[in-house]
Amino acid sequence: MSQAAAQTDDGWSRQVHALAGEAGISLVATVPDAGLTQLLRLCSDDDRFRVVTLSTEEEGVGMAYGAWLGGTRSLLCLQSSGAGNCINALALPAFTRSPCLMLVTMRGQEGEGNPAQFPMGRAVRAVFEAMGVVVMEAMTKEEVPVLFGQAADLAFGEGKACAVLVAQQVIGVKDFAK
Amino acid sequence: MTAPEDSKLKRREVLAGILAARGDALAVSSLGTSTYDLFAVSPAPENAYLWNAMGLTASVGLGLAIAQPDRRILVIAGDGDVMMGIGSLSVIAAQAPENLSILVIDNEGFEETGGQAGLSAFRADIAEIARGSGFRETMVARDEKDAARLADFLWRRTGPVLAVAKVGASSDGPVYPCMDGPELVRIFRAAVLGDASP
């Protein structure tokens, strides 16, 4: 599946958008990724959400903490490369036992056309788990909303950092030949 | 550029002058000396003391400013913290929270780690970077006369605003607020949200 096709395959994005609303999330921080296009558009078009574009992903970890202190629930949407940028920042939710809910679209997996993406793609789970993040990986589009709902419950119910990884096979593979 | 050390602004005096007029404002301080100073001059449950995550103080302030739009948020951060998260100034300018003020305690170095020179000791001008990032109003306080304007600037101007206070090395020892992370969250949320639940 091409990246363009992925952007029209919005089933999981609609479900995550609906679940985010139900979970009381009102702040969405992101460094965008093609696989997040639909979800970010749905949130931008919905008055219940404020979408904040970041310069680097760890800012979203800081924002999640500040928002939580002020009584607001947030979601950080990022590409897998950005997981590495978040490492030291994740000490903040770990130390304070605060929620940090993340949705990560994966690169550097099966079918990846850019070999430079492999090192970070392979390291995402290890990096997150080393920082105490609960990692759940959706290998099919049906799994995305199921795991997102579980992650939101765990994040906001128990003050955990949780990341739902959306496998590259779900979002499609970027075609560098095009 | 380098004034004699004893003629430079003293960080706790500057901070005390500002925080005396804080009203019901919420404050966020960067790890290290800024956290000690905030606790020393204005201890309050409405203070979010950071103990880690260098570079994120302004981002924490932004999240808080969005969550609490009816209260003024003061970010108190060292020059090293602000430089590490310099991109967040562009994020804040884009979001334009009217209730967010940033005070950069600029000692031009890394006091916690032995006083090594920081980037603002060389060519970096944090107020100019803030302007280039989209902040409409910035100011730099270098002496007592400038410092007397800081409180008015930080509390009364429409945010986001950023002030840099050029200070000398701290002459005061560290004083430590609570170092229990979940307890810090509980205290702050109870004060601000009236909500003691986790």
Interface residues (C-beta under 8 A of the other chain):
Chain A: L27 R50 V52 T53 L54 S55 T56 E58 E59 G60 V61 G62 M63 A64 Y65 G66 A67 W68 L69 G70 G71 T72 S74 N88 A89 A91 L92 F95 T96 R97 S98 E158 G159
Chain B: L26 V28 A48 L50 W51 N52 A53 M54 G55 L56 T57 A58 S59 V60 G61 L62 G63 L64 A65 I66 A67 Q68 G85 G87 S88 S90 V91 A94 Q95 G181 P182 L184 V185 F188 R189 V192 L193 D195 P198
